[in-house]
Structure formats: structure tokens, C-alpha cells
Amino acid sequence: MSDWLDAIAQGNFNLTMLDTNGEPMYYLTRREEGVHFTFQYFAPSGSNLPDLEVDFDIAAANIPNVFRRYGIDPNLDFIKGFEVISSSGQGEEFGKAITDGLIPIENAHYW
């Protein structure tokens, strides 16, 4: 079983990052080497859209710069900082910055 499925089964997610509509964007899990992000999108039945699974990490060394980008104290706990991004309505902006390559990610898997 994949790490994120294990985390779901064990209830180990530390945070659900929300979009501006309050819908889950990413599920975050703290790891020793940084924060792991995952998301699954299931296309509506009968649509021509594919299902999508996204899985990536942000290394601990990069997190302070991510927090500075959003005006968050770079010394804040990893999960608490991402919670500020989510609760301030900046989750979609964060997601776009990832897509645009403005926030470095590692171990990215899309399928």
C-alpha cells in the first residue's frame, strides 16, 4: 500500500489544505525530511475527464522560503504554516505556484 493510503487508513494526516470554496486540495503529512502532499480527483461519471492522483514532497530546507512567500514566520512549525496558507484562502494560489514551478517540489508523481 502507498504511504498516503497508509496515512489515510491510520488517520495520520496532519492537515487538509482547502481551496477558496472549502474543498480539499491537498492532504499533508509531516515527514522527517519535509512535508508530503497528496490529492486524488475522481472525474464525474460519464465525463471524458481522467481521474488524477498527485503526490509530491516539499523538502524541509525549502519550507522557510515557501512561508516567506506568504508572509508567514519561517520558523513556524511546518504544518501550522501550511494551515495559515489554507485558512487565509491562499490554497489555490499555493497550488498555482507549485504548478508554475515557483515552489520547488520533489518526488512528484502524477497518474
PyMOL commands that set and color helices and strands:
alter all, ss='L'
color gray80, all
select helices_A, chain A and resi 3-10+60-69+78-87+91-99
alter helices_A, ss='H'
color red, helices_A
select strands_A, chain A and resi 15-18+24-31+34-41+52-59+106-110
alter strands_A, ss='S'
color yellow, strands_A
deselect
rebuild
show_as cartoon
